[in-house]
Amino acid sequence: MSMQADSTSERFARQLPIWGDYAQRLLQRARVVVIGGTSSAAEAIKCLALGGVGSILLVDSARITPADTEGNFFLPPWTVGEWRATALLRSLVKLSPTTRFTARLGTAQTLVNEWTTLQPLSMVILTEGTTAEKQQLAKFCWYSAIPLFIVSVHGFGGSLIPQFPERVFFRSTGLRPAVHTIEYLQAIRVMNPFNALAEWCTKRFWPLQQWSPSQLAAIPWPVLVVLALQQANRSMRPENRDPRQSTNTDRATTSDGCRCTEAEEREHRHEPTEAGGALTQAALPRERQSRGAGALLVPGCFSAVSGGSASEAVSSRIERALILLRKWEPSELTSANWNMAVAALQKLRTASTDPDPRIIRESCSLRNRQLTRILEATRAFATQHGWPVFSDLGELHGDPESVHELRRLYWEQAEHDIETIWRLVRADPMEAEAPDSISKELVREVCSNLFFMKTWRTQPFYCLFEDAAVEKPQLAPPTTAAQRRAASLFLALIAHECCQELDRTQQLVRRHGADAVLLEEAQRIARLWSWPPDLIDSVRLRHLAELFAEEEHPSMPIMLGSLAAQEAMKLVIQLFEPLTTILVYDGLADKADLLHPAVAS
């Protein structure tokens, strides 16, 4: 076992320092399907195999022609007449002894007909197919939650179109979030302080009348926010409640006047809870898909604050805390800590009262199993103790002893939360079979980034060509010069593909001329997307048509194939921001553009 691990570390020694052992294991478990035995497919498979992808299936139905051998380095001249899929893999299999290569004679339709949910796929890369096949495969992958990249090469032009329903990415390491973002304020738990923090703030600093103005100025700003919110709770007397409210909604009250949830009430009475039961009760709801709109419905989220009365109570509490904070601040005092405390409360006042991390609120169909289990355990933990504490407080000013003690409290609580969540994960019967599959370091990474994870969602590509109004994406018209250039290039490329496949194109060309037919098709697509018709004119279209009609430039499929493999590995390891826009490439001008309007993030 150790010899195999050493061999893997040696083979991937250049990339392991970039994304680490865990990401490399994700690649080794990945299953990628490449459709079409083109030069782009060969380059994509080469990059995926060298990167360590565990399983690659090539689906292709063509036999090798002399043109294939001239533009594909992996197909020698003597292979003419053989099946392209088997000959291509026979050359590529030498690149990686750890990758399982499989050839299947067929097309995109073959994958749609034969794939089942018992064969989980990490990615599909389509490099050859008609417009109808692209639409059908894109629709299938969208509803099956399988990421898809569509590579198109025509002469000196090409495009790479990404499509993945939704994906989660960790916050970039080394980038501390802005202090007064709502995510940061939720992560450090100033609205719902953990017990050790609340007790320390009260015992160490309350009442504030005992301190001189200079000492007040040295109190760290998170302490001021916690104290203000605590005293705001105490000042909101029970007799001020609406008597028409049902007594069944009242929960136990803590010593500082905060209303407890049912789980917190059990904890207040010191009633034990089982980890397994908590996980079962807090399981994430199953994802549902809207096949009419081509988008994922957001499931019901876990929330400690719900209903209009609760929102009003939170707003009143923050307003009261602001009043108290301004009342306590000495008139002669000018302190960065007090200014930051006021700014934090103002941010909380204007933000949503929903305290959940975005990763919990939003539907994410492409979470891997490890991430899903950690999030389930985190949610179970949150029902009893609140969300795990984010310990990176950034730069703090004030009394050095107080700052040091505050950092220590946060660090100890964060480590305690991580340990508890890790134990919840390991208590799962599924984890008992492979107890080392989810490490504590991965739990720490998720907990540390819980409020800062990013979710990306692209538009389903097949919608771009369908007239159904319910499925047509809302594409903002291109505005900048780069966007207009990219849009015109993409319109010309798509129109060129469509005209090549229309049975009536030959008749239309003889009747109206090739330029007129191509221009009409490009303008039809522009109208479908609600784009201005002046994005493309006959002169520009004629120039681009000449580029697309040229013999395929050798660098185009290599460039787009390697880029597709790179983006596919990004989605597998979930460490880098993916390409969420359509990339169009003009090889003659040696310039690539990103078509921003065609993708929704």
Buried (B, 14 or more C-beta within 10 A) or exposed (E): EEEEEEEBEEBBEEBBEEBBBBBBBBBBBBBBBBBBBBBBBBBBBBBBBBBBBBBBBBBBBBBBEEEBBEBBEBBEEEBBEBBBBBBBBBBBBEBBEBBEBEBBBBBBBBBBEEBEEEEBBBBBBBBBBBBEBBBBBBBBBBBBBBBBBBBBBBBBBBBBBBBBBBBBBBBEEEEEBEBBBBBBBBBBBBBBBBEBBBBBBBEEBEEBEEBEEEBBBBBBBBBBBBBBBBBBBEBBEEEEEEEEEEEEEEBBBBEBBBBBBEBBBBBBEEEEBEBEEBBEEBEBEEBEBEEEEBBBEEBEBBBBBEEEEBBEBBBEBBEBBBEBBEEBBBEEBEBEBBEBBBBBBEBBBEBEBBBBBBBBBBBBBBBBEBBBBBBBBBBBBBBBBBBBBBBBBEEBBBBEEBBEBBBEBBBEBBBBBBEBBBBBBBBBEEBEEEEEBBBBEBBBBBBBBBBBBBBBBBBBBBBBBBEEEEBBBEBEBBEEEBBBBBBBBBBBBBBBBBBEEBEEBEEBBEEEEBBBBBBEBBBEBBEBBEBEEEBBEEEBBBEBBEBBEBEBBEEBBBBBBBBBBBBBBBBBBBBBEBBBBBBBBBBBEEEBBBBBBBBBE
